[in-house]
């Protein structure tokens, strides 16, 4: 109600943009997302994040409100919109909702997300993870009297301020370079929110463990400045995971620049076999991490799929509901049951694994 020239006027109620589409009750967590013009890449990622049980619970229970940082580029706006949208997806009131507010906010901070052109879901996910971490980077990191090189790098990355996003999705990679001549080793550490794996060339059928083996097998490099030999030497560069995240996101590098086609991007259509259960990551960890008590075995709970080509494609999501214990297909506004046998497909683009127990969601 407002007062104009002494006259009280009752304004019509305002409705959330999310509640304006198809007001038909659905199961909780089974609400679709309207395509706002090539926004299927965004819809796919949001559904995968919405089915990350611990993140959904964190948003639905409003715990995030006590940990928002306003001293960053996005001013806490991204987590506010993601949380608001996840709440709508889990209230069970609508068949489909529209994410116009989230799209507007992310477009303000990254212009490639403003228009109606198709974007890469992996690029969107990586940028979104950084924004969400920054929006919630208010938790004090653990203080320790002595820091290992790994821990020092972690503290340097977080600046002693951590977040729920960091605790869920971020891991750390150890890169070791070893001189072939004198065996001198040098190690550096870098945080990651997802692993990007190459697919084998000329292989119609391949397996996830093949891609992991390729990534962590090591490679020979030339002209490394060995600090012990004081000259350039051949060396072996090897990657190992020094900190496994509770949620492990694996990106499959399906797109590559084809030199035989003027550098145009081409999609690898490999059919990748990946486990729905018991993905064992211990073989790919550094010694200290392999001895740690944290779990090393992961279960799949979501997949972001890409169909078509670089020029014209479509994204969907396959997610296992923590609420129902079943798989569902999220194709923009359409949500349907998915048989477990159909989860693995040649469209798989980003895999979401976790060692966390599904646990009940806090639904109001």
Buried (B, 14 or more C-beta within 10 A) or exposed (E): EEEEEEEEEEEEEEEEBBBBBBEEEBEBBBBBBBBBEBBBBBBBBBBBBBBBBBBBBBBBBEBBEEBBBEEBEBBBBBBBBBBBBBBBBBBBBBBBBBBBBBBBBBEEBBEEBEEEEBBBBBBBBBBBBBBBBBBBBBBEBEEEEEEEEBBEBBBEBBEEBBBBBBBBBBBBBBBBBBBBEEEBEBBEBEBBBBBBBBBBEEEEEBBBBBBBEBBBEBEEEEEBEBEEEEEEBEBBBBBBBBBBBBBBBBBBEBBBEEEEEEEEEBBBEBEBEBBBEEBEBEEBBBEEBBEBEEEBEBBBBBBBBBBEEBEEBBBBBBBBBBBEEEBBBBBBBEBEEBEEEEBBEBBBBBBBBBBBEBEEBBBE
